[in-house]
């Protein structure tokens, strides 16, 4: 007779492994309004603008001061070359805007840029 304390060997089965939880998908939200300063790199702004226009139909750039407006316009010209590879082009419409900076009202330029087929 077998005593109750003696264990009957059981066949070993591998433990059930739980599926690992998927990592959260990191999505980058590209803002549709870009603020340009006189110190902004036109190439960097052009890259950001091209990324927005690949993702969305339109974007807006805002600039206050002659240096900032110069950088913004250069960025639009550079962005056209970046978009050319994707058979895209852009259309830019400038307008005046009033912005409050440091409690003071300033006049700036808004460039509304719309994506279109090349």
C-alpha positions as CSV (number, residue, x, y, z in Angstrom):
1,X,0.0,0.0,0.0
2,X,1.2,3.5,-0.9
3,X,1.2,6.1,1.9
4,X,-0.6,9.3,1.3
5,X,2.6,11.2,2.0
6,X,4.3,9.7,-1.0
7,X,3.5,11.9,-4.0
8,X,2.7,10.3,-7.3
9,X,4.9,11.9,-10.0
10,X,2.8,14.0,-12.3
11,X,3.8,14.7,-15.9
12,X,5.5,18.0,-16.1
13,X,4.0,20.5,-18.5
14,X,5.6,23.8,-19.3
15,X,4.0,26.7,-17.5
16,X,1.6,28.7,-19.6
17,X,3.3,31.9,-20.5
18,X,1.2,35.0,-20.7
19,X,1.6,37.1,-23.9
20,X,3.6,40.2,-23.1
21,X,1.6,43.4,-23.2
22,X,2.3,45.4,-26.3
23,X,4.2,48.6,-25.8
24,X,2.2,51.7,-26.2
25,X,2.5,53.2,-29.7
26,X,4.3,56.5,-29.5
27,X,2.6,58.9,-31.8
28,X,4.0,62.3,-32.4
29,X,1.6,65.1,-32.8
30,X,2.8,67.6,-35.3
31,X,1.5,71.0,-34.5
32,X,-0.2,72.8,-37.4
33,X,0.9,76.3,-36.2
34,X,4.6,77.0,-36.3
35,X,6.1,80.0,-34.5
36,X,9.2,81.3,-36.2
37,X,11.8,83.6,-34.6
38,X,14.8,85.4,-36.1
39,X,17.0,82.7,-34.6
40,X,15.1,79.9,-36.2
41,X,17.0,77.7,-38.6
42,X,15.2,78.0,-42.0
43,X,16.1,74.3,-42.8
44,X,14.6,73.1,-39.5
45,X,11.5,75.2,-40.0
46,X,11.2,73.9,-43.5
47,X,11.5,70.3,-42.3
48,X,8.8,70.9,-39.7
49,X,6.6,72.6,-42.3
50,X,7.1,69.7,-44.8
51,X,6.2,67.2,-42.1
52,X,3.0,69.0,-41.3
53,X,2.0,69.3,-44.9
54,X,2.6,65.6,-45.5
55,X,0.3,64.9,-42.6
56,X,-2.4,67.6,-43.0
57,X,-3.9,69.8,-45.7
58,X,-2.6,73.1,-44.3
59,X,-0.4,74.8,-41.8
60,X,0.2,78.2,-40.4
61,X,3.4,80.0,-39.6
62,X,3.6,83.1,-37.4
63,X,6.5,85.5,-37.3
64,X,7.0,88.9,-35.6
65,X,9.8,91.2,-36.8
66,X,11.8,91.5,-39.9
67,X,14.3,88.8,-39.0
68,X,11.6,86.3,-38.1
69,X,9.6,87.0,-41.3
70,X,12.8,86.6,-43.4
71,X,13.5,83.1,-41.8
72,X,9.8,82.1,-42.3
73,X,9.8,83.0,-46.0
74,X,13.1,81.2,-46.6
75,X,11.6,78.2,-44.8
76,X,8.7,78.2,-47.2
77,X,11.0,78.2,-50.2
78,X,13.1,75.3,-48.8
79,X,10.0,73.3,-47.9
80,X,9.0,73.4,-51.5
81,X,12.1,71.5,-52.4
82,X,11.5,69.0,-49.6
83,X,8.0,68.3,-50.8
84,X,8.9,68.0,-54.5
85,X,10.1,64.4,-53.9
86,X,6.6,63.4,-52.8
87,X,5.1,65.1,-55.8
88,X,3.6,67.8,-53.6
89,X,3.8,71.6,-53.7
90,X,2.4,74.4,-51.6
91,X,0.5,77.7,-51.8
92,X,1.3,80.4,-49.3
93,X,-1.1,83.3,-48.3
94,X,0.3,86.1,-46.1
95,X,-1.7,88.3,-43.8
96,X,-1.2,90.7,-40.9
97,X,-2.0,89.5,-37.3
98,X,-1.9,91.2,-33.9
99,X,-0.1,89.2,-31.2
100,X,0.4,90.1,-27.5
101,X,3.9,89.5,-26.5
102,X,5.0,90.4,-22.9
103,X,1.8,92.5,-22.4
104,X,2.4,94.5,-25.5
105,X,0.4,94.4,-28.7
106,X,2.7,93.6,-31.7
107,X,1.9,93.2,-35.4
108,X,3.2,90.1,-37.1
109,X,2.8,88.1,-40.3
110,X,0.8,84.9,-40.6
111,X,1.6,82.6,-43.5
112,X,-1.2,80.1,-44.2
113,X,0.3,77.3,-46.3
114,X,-1.9,74.9,-48.1
115,X,-0.7,71.6,-49.6
116,X,-1.4,70.9,-53.3
117,X,-0.4,68.4,-55.9
118,X,2.8,69.3,-57.9
